[in-house]
Amino acid sequence: MARLTSIKYDLLSGPPTLNPEAVEAILANVDRFIEQWIAYPDDIKKARQLILDMNGVDIFAKASTVPDFLKD
């Protein structure tokens, strides 16, 4: 798989990781992320949980407003 994708074997065989650039983009503007993905609340919740579990950051703490239906 490493040869086919050009992704280093160590990365592929190691523990799961998040794309640091994607996480940084979300954290840089959480309100924009929520606006863009509002039609997919389950995906927002999954992203929030993954970032919280893997990076220790709750993206909702960085948002100016979080709709009630996303809080649960």
KAFEN-V925155 format. One record per residue. N is the residue number from 1. RES is the residue in one small letter. PSI is psi in whole degrees, -180 to 180 (* if undefined). Layout:
N;RES;PSI
N;RES;PSI
This chain:
1;m;-38
2;a;-40
3;r;-39
4;l;-35
5;t;-13
6;s;17
7;i;135
8;k;141
9;y;-42
10;d;-38
11;l;-43
12;l;-36
13;s;-8
14;g;-172
15;p;158
16;p;143
17;t;157
18;l;152
19;n;113
20;p;-31
21;e;-38
22;a;-42
23;v;-45
24;e;-40
25;a;-41
26;i;-48
27;l;-29
28;a;-29
29;n;77
30;v;-38
31;d;-42
32;r;-43
33;f;-47
34;i;-44
35;e;-44
36;q;-31
37;w;11
38;i;-27
39;a;-9
40;y;67
41;p;-35
42;d;-35
43;d;-37
44;i;-45
45;k;-40
46;k;-45
47;a;-43
48;r;-47
49;q;-41
50;l;-46
51;i;-39
52;l;-47
53;d;-41
54;m;-24
55;n;-11
56;g;21
57;v;128
58;d;111
59;i;-28
60;f;-25
61;a;-21
62;k;-1
63;a;146
64;s;-31
65;t;136
66;v;119
67;p;144
68;d;-36
69;f;-11
70;l;-16
71;k;103
72;d;*
